[in-house]
Amino acid sequence: MTVEIWGGLWSVDQKIKGYHLDSDGDWVAQLRCGHFQHVRHRPPWFNRPWVITAEGRNGMLGTKLACVKCDEDVPPDKLVNCD
């Protein structure tokens, strides 16, 4: 785990270890810390074309994202099965 300055604030970086789709069909990164973070591609606000394909998502495994939930000391997220 590393801590870096992000937008003038300290932020904890965590590696992407997997993905899942949420109930709206948006991709969510599962981070090493146990938190989840949406990784949407909705230009011009979110420019992440790599989320569109499995190859793109797989290529980003291990990439670090700033985890706001770690910054706020939030407990890990849990997948909920809505079947």
N, C-alpha and C positions, 0 to 999 in steps of 0.2 A: 504494500500500500504506500502511495506517495501523497504528499500534500503539496498543492501548488496554489499560487494566487490566480484567481479567476474573476475578472471584472472588479478587481480591487478587494475581493474577499478571499479568505482561505477556503479551499475546496478539497475534499478527499477524492482522489481518482481511484476507480475500481475497474477491473478488467471484465469485459463481456465474456460470459461462459456459455450462453445459450440464448434462445429466443422462444417466444410463444405468441399466439394471436390472442388479443383481448376479445370481448364480446361484440365489439364494433368492427372487428376485422383488421385492427391496427396492430403492427408488430411491436412487441415489448421485449427489451433486452433484459436478460437475467444476469445480474452482476455477481461477481465473486463474493461480495459481502452479504448476499442474500436479498438485496433490494431489487426492485424492478424499475425500469425506466422506458417510457415510450420512445421509439425511434421512428418517427414518421417522415415520409417524404411528401411534403405539401408546399411546393414553391409558391411564393417567394419566402414564406416564413420559415419553413423547414426544408433544407436542401440536402437530402440524404438519398440519392438515387440507388445506393447500394442495398437499401432494404427491399427493393422490388423483387430481386431474384435470390434464390437459395445460394447461388454462387457468390453473390455480393455479400450476403449476410455471413456466410461461412468465412469469407475473406476478412471480415472484421472481428472474428472471434479473437479474444486476447487484447483487443484495442481498449484503451482506458477511456472511461467517461467520468465526468464530474458527478459525484453522487451527493445530491442535496440532502437525501435522507440520512446519510452518514454524518453530514455536517450537523444535522438536527438531532442526532442520536436516536433515530427511530428504529424500532425493532424490525427484523427481517420480514419481508413480504411472504405470503403463502399463496400458491395456486389454489383456486376454488373451482371444483367441478360442479357445473350447473346442470347436470343431466337429470 
